Amino acid sequence: MELKEQILRTIDRNSKISMSELAMMLGREEAEVTAAVAEMEADKIICGYPTLINWDKVSNEKITALIEVKVTPQRGQGFDRIAERIYKFSEVETVYLMSGGFDLTVIIKGKSMREVASFVSEKLAPMEAILSTATHFVLKKYKEHGIIMEQEEEDERMIVSP
């Protein structure tokens, strides 16, 4: 496996790792690893270092909604133009082009179901290229970005029977 792929696999699991730790793990010189990371950042292979937060454990909990969107593709631009208009809304976290029964998946976070509904009814649905939407609310996150959100602690006590 080449150096860049090794770096990407490692920082995908832990973006807080230092360059010196990363170099040591990969058996490379720190300068070589730092240069490879800088090159991947410049080439937009590495686009950022987001933090995964379990909002369920914070007082200002957020609601996550997945919105299926059917659209009319724009002449000469396909789905790109409408996807760009959608992802520019501050509420929008993610936009994917999909295969199957709908065209785009839009993921947003809001303070309440009412806030999400307001976004859909006032901003998303009125757009001229939007044919229909279907909103799904995330009820519980078990695993996100490869990380188990809540793992039950195993009871390590020994079973004693009479």
C-alpha positions as CSV (number, residue, x, y, z in Angstrom):
1,M,0.0,0.0,0.0
2,E,1.5,3.4,-0.9
3,L,2.3,6.1,1.7
4,K,-0.6,8.4,0.8
5,E,-3.2,5.6,1.1
6,Q,-1.7,4.5,4.5
7,I,-1.9,8.1,5.7
8,L,-5.5,8.5,4.6
9,R,-6.6,5.3,6.2
10,T,-4.9,6.3,9.5
11,I,-6.2,9.9,9.7
12,D,-9.7,8.7,8.6
13,R,-9.8,6.9,12.0
14,N,-8.0,9.6,14.0
15,S,-7.5,13.1,12.5
16,K,-6.0,14.3,15.8
17,I,-2.9,12.2,15.4
18,S,0.3,14.2,15.2
19,M,2.7,14.1,12.2
20,S,5.4,12.5,14.4
21,E,3.0,9.8,15.7
22,L,1.8,9.2,12.1
23,A,5.4,8.9,10.8
24,M,6.3,6.5,13.6
25,M,3.3,4.3,13.0
26,L,4.0,4.1,9.2
27,G,7.8,3.7,9.7
28,R,8.6,6.8,7.7
29,E,10.3,10.1,8.3
30,E,8.2,12.9,9.7
31,A,9.2,15.3,6.9
32,E,8.1,12.8,4.3
33,V,4.7,12.3,5.9
34,T,4.2,16.0,6.5
35,A,5.0,16.7,2.8
36,A,2.6,14.0,1.6
37,V,-0.3,15.4,3.8
38,A,0.4,19.0,2.6
39,E,0.3,17.8,-1.0
40,M,-3.0,15.9,-0.4
41,E,-4.5,19.1,1.2
42,A,-3.4,21.2,-1.8
43,D,-4.9,18.6,-4.2
44,K,-8.2,18.7,-2.2
45,I,-7.8,14.9,-1.4
46,I,-7.9,15.9,2.2
47,C,-10.8,18.4,2.4
48,G,-10.9,19.0,6.2
49,Y,-10.7,17.5,9.6
50,P,-14.2,17.4,11.1
51,T,-14.9,16.3,14.6
52,L,-17.5,13.6,15.2
53,I,-19.8,14.8,18.1
54,N,-22.4,12.7,19.8
55,W,-25.0,15.5,20.1
56,D,-27.3,13.1,22.1
57,K,-24.9,13.7,25.1
58,V,-25.0,17.5,24.8
59,S,-27.7,19.7,26.2
60,N,-28.2,21.5,22.9
61,E,-29.2,18.3,21.0
62,K,-29.7,18.4,17.3
63,I,-32.1,16.6,15.1
64,T,-30.7,14.9,12.0
65,A,-33.0,14.6,8.9
66,L,-32.4,12.7,5.7
67,I,-34.4,14.2,2.9
68,E,-35.0,12.3,-0.4
69,V,-35.3,14.7,-3.3
70,K,-36.6,14.1,-6.8
71,V,-35.5,16.8,-9.2
72,T,-35.7,17.8,-12.9
73,P,-32.1,17.8,-14.1
74,Q,-31.1,21.2,-15.7
75,R,-30.3,21.2,-19.4
76,G,-26.6,20.9,-20.0
77,Q,-25.8,20.8,-16.3
78,G,-27.6,17.7,-15.1
79,F,-28.0,17.6,-11.3
80,D,-24.9,19.7,-10.5
81,R,-26.6,23.1,-10.6
82,I,-29.5,22.2,-8.4
83,A,-27.2,20.3,-5.9
84,E,-25.0,23.4,-5.7
85,R,-28.1,25.6,-4.9
86,I,-29.1,23.1,-2.2
87,Y,-25.7,22.7,-0.5
88,K,-25.3,26.5,-0.2
89,F,-28.0,26.6,2.4
90,S,-26.4,26.8,5.9
91,E,-28.6,24.1,7.3
92,V,-27.4,21.5,4.8
93,E,-24.6,19.2,6.0
94,T,-24.4,16.8,3.1
95,V,-25.8,16.3,-0.5
96,Y,-25.4,13.1,-2.5
97,L,-26.4,12.2,-6.0
98,M,-28.2,8.9,-5.8
99,S,-29.3,6.0,-8.0
100,G,-32.7,4.5,-7.5
101,G,-36.0,6.0,-6.6
102,F,-34.9,9.5,-5.9
103,D,-32.1,11.8,-7.2
104,L,-30.5,13.5,-4.3
105,T,-30.1,12.8,-0.6
106,V,-29.9,15.9,1.6
107,I,-28.8,15.6,5.2
108,I,-29.5,18.5,7.6
109,K,-29.4,19.1,11.3
110,G,-31.8,21.3,13.1
111,K,-32.8,22.3,16.6
112,S,-36.3,20.8,16.2
113,M,-38.6,18.9,13.9
114,R,-40.3,22.2,13.3
115,E,-37.1,23.8,12.2
116,V,-36.4,20.9,9.7
117,A,-40.0,21.1,8.4
118,S,-39.6,24.8,7.9
119,F,-36.4,24.3,5.9
120,V,-38.1,21.8,3.7
121,S,-41.4,23.7,3.1
122,E,-39.9,27.2,2.8
123,K,-36.5,26.7,1.2
124,L,-36.2,23.3,-0.4
125,A,-39.6,22.3,-1.8
126,P,-40.4,25.7,-3.5
127,M,-37.3,25.5,-5.7
128,E,-38.5,25.2,-9.4
129,A,-36.5,22.0,-10.2
130,I,-37.7,20.1,-7.1
131,L,-40.5,17.6,-8.0
132,S,-40.9,16.0,-4.5
133,T,-39.3,15.4,-1.2
134,A,-39.6,12.8,1.6
135,T,-38.1,13.6,5.0
136,H,-36.9,10.9,7.4
137,F,-35.8,11.8,10.9
138,V,-32.9,9.9,12.5
139,L,-34.1,8.4,15.8
140,K,-30.9,7.0,17.1
141,K,-27.3,6.8,15.8
142,Y,-25.6,3.4,16.4
143,K,-22.5,4.0,14.3
144,E,-21.3,7.0,12.4
145,H,-18.2,7.5,10.4
146,G,-17.0,4.0,11.4
147,I,-17.3,4.8,15.1
148,I,-19.8,3.1,17.5
149,M,-21.7,5.9,19.2
150,E,-22.7,4.2,22.4
151,Q,-21.3,0.9,23.4
152,E,-22.8,-0.9,26.4
153,E,-20.3,-1.6,29.0
154,E,-20.1,-5.3,29.6
155,D,-20.7,-6.5,33.1
156,E,-17.4,-8.1,34.2
157,R,-18.8,-9.5,37.4
158,M,-18.5,-13.2,37.8
159,I,-21.8,-15.1,37.8
160,V,-22.3,-16.9,41.1
161,S,-24.9,-19.7,41.3
162,P,-26.1,-21.4,44.4
